[in-house]
Structure formats: structure tokens, C-alpha cells
Amino acid sequence: MKPLVVVGLLAALCSGAAPAAKRETAGRDRREVIVPRQPEAGVIAAKTRRVLAVETSVGPVALWAAPTRAGGECWLLDIDSGAACSPAPAVADYVIRPWQSETNVGGRTLRLLSARVTPEVASVGIRFADGTTDDVRPTGGFFIRELRGDEEPQLVIARGEQGRELRRRPMPGPRSFRRELPFPTGDYRNVIALKGMTLAVAPGTNGTVCRLTVYRGSRSWGCGSGPNRLAPDELDVEVRNRLVVGSVGRAISRLETWYAGGGGSRVPIARQYVLFEVPRGRVPRVLVGFDAGGSLIARRRLD
């Protein structure tokens, strides 16, 4: 999905107490989006309606829908600038149609699981990769559920009024191919920002910490144990070309790199993370760490 383009409208769209004039304006805005993007669907724009609204970690999110001339429906999440359509009516073979989305909203990531369901569906069960489950009830033929933390839906089950299973669909989410590999579960925050380079960190799966490094326009990232899992005098630092990046144990208050032929440089430490550009023409040979009293407590050769 694309970045949020109507943030200012969300409060008015999703508040039941919004004035009628604001609701009418919002409805016109939604019609302008639904119709041009799907002209072949034959949408009846005058019947655009707000189906439901949910509270999320970034604020309220609404879902709008409009019928088509062939008896189908077009719908739109109010965090996206494009609509989806099913021009013909849904049939029993498609009791549930789930989709996932990730959207950046004000620097934060909003993950949603949404679905279109037929009238027979009274509730939807969701099974996640970690074995936990949840149930949601659709409204107006749709449901929206925010995915929080490390939640990864693997299966959705549509049920009738008496709990009878109507249809189940697997969810091979965008992260399933790398389920065994760590990946970020939250937003990145900068810990070091220097001229031409930045180091940011984010929480990762299974207690890992993910690092994002931006160096002269290039980006690289990876997830690992993080500084809190290091021994007090441990160095988890690598040198790639001219870039020194990583983390150090909590007992190390000063870090230096010593060069071939003599001399050295102090490597800045911020929240146990380090980022440093080796001067041109210098070849780092040794990393050394000192405690607060100036004693050398860590040493690692780089060749």
C-alpha cells in the first residue's frame, strides 16, 4: 500500500460524532478515489458508504465501499489512494478473501489484516505463526484487524452463526518465506547520526536487535543479539571497507582502532553502539576497548 495521503481526514471519517457536513465531504472524497481507479467495474459512486472504522496504534482507520451495477462491490481503506473491486457478487466459493498490508504513517508502520466476507460469515478465526488465535466479527461484509508486534497470520477460518466452519484459507504472509530468519518487528530509531552516515536500530523477532546502516547513500541491515546480550568486555564490531559498525559490552566506555604503521583513532560510542569512518589511507589492524578507569579490557585483531 502507498503512504497515508489523507491523515487529516481520519478523525472526521471515523468518529461517530463527526458533523454531517464533514461526513458528506469525506464521502465525496472517497467517491473521487473509488471511481477513477476502477472505471471498468461500473461502480455506483453515489452509494459510497463508510462500512466500518477501527482504532489502531496510529489512529482511526475507516473502510469505505460502493456497489457496482453488476451487483458486486468496490472498497477502499482510508490509508490508501487506490480501491479494489469485485464487480460481480461474491459466491460461496469465496467465503473469505483476506489480504495483508503494511503502510508507513508518520514514521510508524501500520500492519493490517483485512477481509471481505459473504453474508453467511458471522465470525472469523485467525491463527498466528506462534500458535495463538483470535476471533473477529465482520461488519457490513468486511473486517479489519491490526497486526501488532511479531504477529504473523497463517490461517483464517470463516464460521457461521452457530460456529460451523464455512471456509478456511491459509495466509502465506510476506514474511513466511523468512520465518526462521530474524526480521524487524518495530520502527527503526536513530542512535548515531554523523555526516554521510547513520546507524538506526529496531526490535527484532525472538529478542533480536536489527541494525540499519546508511553510508554514503547505500543501505544495509541485519539482525543479531544486540548489546544487551554481550559480555561486559565483549566486542561485536565489524570493519567493512572503511566503515566500523557494531556494538560493545556495557563495561567498555572507550573504543579505539589502531592502524598499521602506528597511530589510531577514537571510535564514538552511543548507547553501546558504534559507527565510524576510517580515514582514507589508513588500515585498521586492532580494536581495543577501555573501561571507565582507562584499563584495557578488550582487544581484537582485524587481520
C-alpha positions in Angstrom: 0.0 0.0 0.0 1.1 3.6 -0.5 1.8 6.1 2.3 -1.1 7.7 4.0 -2.4 10.6 1.9 -5.5 11.7 3.9 -4.3 11.7 7.5 -6.2 14.9 8.3 -9.5 13.3 7.3 -9.2 10.2 9.5 -10.6 11.7 12.7 -13.6 13.1 10.9 -14.1 9.9 8.9 -14.0 7.5 11.9 -15.8 9.5 14.6 -19.4 8.7 15.0 -19.9 12.2 16.3 -18.5 13.9 13.2 -20.8 16.7 11.8 -22.9 15.7 8.9 -21.2 18.2 6.6 -17.8 16.6 7.3 -19.2 13.1 6.7 -20.6 14.3 3.4 -17.3 15.9 2.4 -15.5 12.7 3.3 -17.9 10.7 1.2 -17.3 12.9 -1.8 -13.5 12.4 -1.3 -13.9 8.6 -1.2 -16.1 8.7 -4.4 -13.3 10.6 -6.2 -10.9 7.8 -5.4 -13.1 4.8 -6.0 -14.5 5.8 -9.3 -11.5 6.9 -11.4 -9.3 3.9 -10.3 -11.9 1.3 -11.2 -14.0 2.7 -14.1 -14.5 -0.7 -15.7 -16.2 -2.0 -12.5 -19.3 0.2 -13.1 -19.3 1.4 -9.5 -22.3 3.4 -8.3 -20.4 6.2 -6.6 -23.5 7.9 -5.2 -23.9 5.0 -2.9 -20.4 5.1 -1.4 -20.7 4.4 2.4 -18.4 4.1 5.3 -18.7 0.4 6.3 -16.6 0.3 9.5 -13.9 2.1 11.4 -11.3 0.7 13.8 -8.9 2.2 16.3 -5.2 1.4 15.6 -1.9 2.3 17.1 -1.7 5.3 14.6 -5.3 6.4 15.0 -8.6 5.5 13.5 -8.9 3.8 10.1 -12.1 3.6 8.0 -13.2 1.3 5.2 -15.4 2.6 2.5 -17.4 0.6 0.0 -19.7 1.2 -3.0 -21.9 -1.2 -5.0 -21.3 -1.9 -8.7 -24.0 -2.1 -11.4 -23.4 -5.9 -11.7 -24.2 -6.5 -8.1 -20.6 -6.5 -6.8 -18.7 -4.1 -4.7 -15.6 -1.8 -4.6 -13.9 -1.0 -1.4 -11.1 1.3 0.0 -9.1 1.5 3.2 -8.8 5.2 4.1 -5.0 4.9 4.4 -4.6 4.1 0.7 -5.1 6.0 -2.5 -6.3 3.1 -4.6 -9.5 1.0 -4.5 -10.1 -2.8 -5.1 -13.2 -4.1 -6.8 -15.2 -7.3 -7.3 -17.7 -6.2 -10.0 -19.9 -9.3 -9.7 -21.4 -10.6 -6.5 -19.3 -12.9 -4.3 -20.2 -16.6 -4.4 -20.0 -19.3 -1.8 -16.6 -20.5 -3.1 -15.1 -17.3 -1.8 -16.5 -17.1 1.7 -13.5 -15.1 2.8 -10.9 -13.0 0.9 -8.1 -11.9 3.2 -5.2 -9.5 2.4 -2.4 -8.0 4.4 -0.9 -4.6 4.1 1.9 -2.5 5.6 1.7 1.3 5.5 4.1 4.0 6.8 2.1 6.5 8.8 4.0 9.4 10.3 7.2 7.3 10.5 5.4 4.4 12.1 4.5 1.1 10.4 0.8 0.1 10.4 0.2 -3.6 9.6 -3.4 -4.6 8.9 -5.2 -7.9 8.1 -8.4 -7.2 6.2 -11.0 -9.4 4.5 -14.2 -9.3 2.5 -16.7 -11.9 3.5 -20.2 -13.0 2.3 -23.3 -12.6 4.5 -23.1 -16.1 5.8 -20.0 -15.3 7.8 -20.7 -14.4 11.4 -17.1 -14.6 12.7 -13.6 -15.1 11.5 -10.9 -17.0 13.4 -7.2 -16.1 12.9 -4.4 -18.5 13.7 -0.9 -16.9 14.0 2.6 -18.4 13.4 3.3 -18.6 17.2 0.2 -20.8 17.8 -2.0 -18.0 19.3 -5.5 -17.4 17.9 -8.1 -14.6 17.8 -11.7 -14.1 16.6 -13.2 -11.1 15.0 -16.7 -10.3 13.8 -17.2 -8.7 10.4 -19.3 -5.5 9.8 -21.0 -4.9 6.5 -19.2 -7.7 4.8 -15.7 -6.7 5.9 -13.3 -6.9 8.9 -10.1 -5.1 9.8 -7.6 -6.2 12.4 -4.3 -4.5 13.3 -1.3 -6.9 13.4 0.8 -5.9 16.4 4.4 -6.8 17.3 5.5 -10.1 15.7 2.0 -11.4 14.8 2.0 -13.3 11.5 -1.3 -14.8 10.4 -1.1 -18.3 9.0 -4.7 -19.3 8.7 -8.1 -17.6 8.6 -11.3 -19.6 9.2 -14.8 -18.3 8.3 -17.6 -19.5 10.6 -21.4 -19.2 10.5 -23.8 -18.1 13.3 -23.6 -21.5 15.2 -19.8 -21.7 14.8 -19.9 -24.1 11.9 -16.8 -23.8 9.7 -17.6 -22.4 6.3 -14.2 -22.0 4.7 -10.5 -21.8 5.7 -7.7 -20.1 3.8 -4.0 -20.3 4.5 -2.1 -16.9 4.7 1.4 -17.3 3.3 2.2 -13.7 4.5 5.1 -11.6 3.1 7.3 -12.8 6.0 6.6 -16.5 5.8 9.5 -17.3 3.5 11.9 -16.0 6.1 10.1 -17.2 9.2 13.3 -18.9 10.5 15.3 -15.7 10.0 15.1 -12.7 12.3 13.4 -9.6 10.9 12.4 -6.2 12.4 9.1 -6.1 14.3 9.1 -2.3 15.1 10.2 1.0 13.8 13.8 2.0 13.5 15.2 4.8 15.6 18.5 6.6 15.1 21.2 6.0 17.7 24.1 7.6 15.8 23.8 10.2 13.0 27.1 11.6 11.6 27.9 13.4 8.3 27.2 11.0 5.5 26.2 8.0 7.7 23.5 6.9 10.1 23.0 3.9 12.4 19.4 3.0 13.4 18.1 0.1 15.4 14.7 -1.7 15.8 13.4 -4.6 17.8 13.5 -7.9 16.0 12.0 -11.4 16.3 12.9 -13.7 19.2 14.5 -10.8 21.2 17.0 -9.8 18.5 18.0 -6.3 17.6 18.1 -5.2 13.9 20.6 -2.6 12.7 20.1 -0.4 9.7 23.2 1.4 8.4 23.1 4.2 5.8 26.6 5.0 4.5 27.1 7.5 1.6 23.7 6.6 0.1 23.9 2.8 0.4 21.8 0.9 3.0 22.4 -2.4 4.7 20.7 -4.1 7.6 20.8 -7.3 9.7 19.5 -8.7 13.0 21.6 -10.1 15.8 21.8 -10.5 19.6 22.2 -6.8 20.4 24.4 -5.1 23.0 22.3 -6.3 26.0 23.4 -9.9 25.3 27.1 -9.2 25.1 29.5 -9.9 27.9 30.6 -6.7 29.7 34.0 -6.7 27.9 32.8 -8.2 24.5 33.2 -6.5 21.1 30.6 -7.2 18.4 32.1 -4.8 15.8 33.0 -5.4 12.2 35.0 -3.3 9.7 33.6 -3.2 6.1 35.8 -1.3 3.7 36.2 2.0 5.7 33.2 1.6 8.0 33.5 0.5 11.6 30.0 -0.6 12.9 28.6 -2.7 15.7 28.1 -2.7 19.5 30.2 -3.2 22.6 29.7 -4.6 26.1 28.5 -2.3 28.9 31.9 -2.2 30.6 33.6 -0.6 27.5 33.4 3.1 27.7 36.1 4.0 25.1 36.9 2.2 21.9 39.9 2.8 19.6 41.1 1.5 16.3 44.9 1.2 15.9 46.3 1.5 12.4 49.1 -0.4 10.5 52.3 1.7 10.8 51.2 3.3 14.0 48.6 5.8 15.3 45.0 5.3 15.9 41.5 7.0 16.2 38.9 7.0 18.9 35.6 5.4 17.8 32.5 7.1 19.2 30.1 5.0 21.4 26.4 5.8 21.8 24.1 3.5 23.8 26.7 0.8 23.3 26.6 1.2 19.5 29.5 2.4 17.4 29.8 3.9 13.9 33.0 5.3 12.5 34.6 6.0 9.1 38.3 5.1 8.8 40.3 8.0 7.3 41.5 7.5 3.8 44.9 5.8 3.5 44.7 4.2 7.0 44.4 0.5 7.5 42.9 -0.6 10.9 44.7 -3.6 12.4 43.4 -3.7 16.0 40.3 -2.7 18.0 40.9 -2.0 21.7 38.3 -1.3 24.4 38.9 0.5 27.7 36.8 0.7 30.8 35.8 3.8 32.7 39.1 3.7 34.7 41.2 3.6 31.5 42.2 -0.1 31.8 42.4 -2.1 28.5 39.8 -4.8 28.8 39.1 -5.9 25.2 41.3 -6.4 22.2 40.7 -7.9 18.8 42.9 -8.1 15.7 41.3 -7.3 12.4 43.6 -9.3 10.1 
